[in-house]
Amino acid sequence: MQVALLRSEFSTGIVLNKDYNKALNDDDEVYTVFDTKEDALSYLKSVLPNKHDTEFVLYDKDQKVLQYIQPS
């Protein structure tokens, strides 16, 4: 089951694009699609140690929130 990952600044809630910059334009890509939830979680394991002010939300194909991940 494919999932979509959205990122935002934890301190402000501002949505970030795929490059972790503030998404200021309508054409900024703010979602990353993974084939499985496990693939998305594996990606998160690799980036979380370096993203101290980024929160993540995983959505299913119906835009239901599957998981919310806060920085530690």
Secondary structure, 3 states (H helix, E strand, C coil): CCEEEEEEECCCCCEECCCCCECCCCCCCCEEEECCHHHHHHHHHHHHHHCCCEEEEEECCCCCEEEEECCC
